[in-house]
Amino acid sequence: MRNTIIGAVVGAVVGAVVAGGLMSANANKAMAAKTPEKQKVVYHINYPGGENDKMYMAAMNNIQNHINAVGADKIDLKVVMHGPGLDILVDAKANEQLRGKIQGLKSQQVGFQVCNNTLVGRKIDYQKDLYEVSKDDIVPSGVAELAILQSKGYAYIKP
């Protein structure tokens, strides 16, 4: 009798797991169907990278994971940096691993936008002090750019 009860419980658990897996797979398909053709996303970086640029590396990994989940062809992704967040591009000049992450994201059409107010306020020369920044990458104000992008339908993420 005990084996019969255990067998029934195991059968019920296995059935629930299989049903849950099917429901989860169906939920993922339904979610994918609701996802817009192309996601518009802005990542906000305005904090220091911490020891060994750990926070910046984590942010770059989050962005890559996002691209991997959606597909590089199905996302319009921008990174807006201001204040201490600009140090990601300062540090990338000396940190090869961070530089590689940034270059990898740029190769997937991720835009890195730099706040001009921070450049002026901190007396940063974007051509000498920052990793691979062109004049086209500079926006007048990082916070204003965040608001502009959100008004254009970009989802806001702060990793």
Order of alpha helices (4+ residues) and beta strands (2+ residues): alpha-beta-alpha-beta-alpha-alpha-beta-alpha-alpha-beta-alpha-beta
